[in-house]
Amino acid sequence: MLKDSEKREEIQALHTELWNELQHCDEAFAEHYMTDCLKRLRARRMQRNTLKNFIMTRGFWISVIVGSLLGPLMVVLFIWVSLWVE
């Protein structure tokens, strides 16, 4: 998290510098720029939350278990059928 980061002061200085630069820009540009930045930040957060929620679903874990068991079960089935045919 940023609030616990060692580079917190450096990033906060970047924020202050950005704010100072935006004060010299047109009001419409500054508003559009800040709105665009917030949209991208929220979209990135939503992507992370979506992936996190997907990993926590029951279907994901069932597919992981089935996928990991499918290989060994196919080998056992192949050996069993081979011994049965012989």
Residue pairs with C-beta under 8 A, 6 or more apart in sequence:
2 8
2 11
5 11
22 30
22 33
22 34
23 30
25 33
54 60
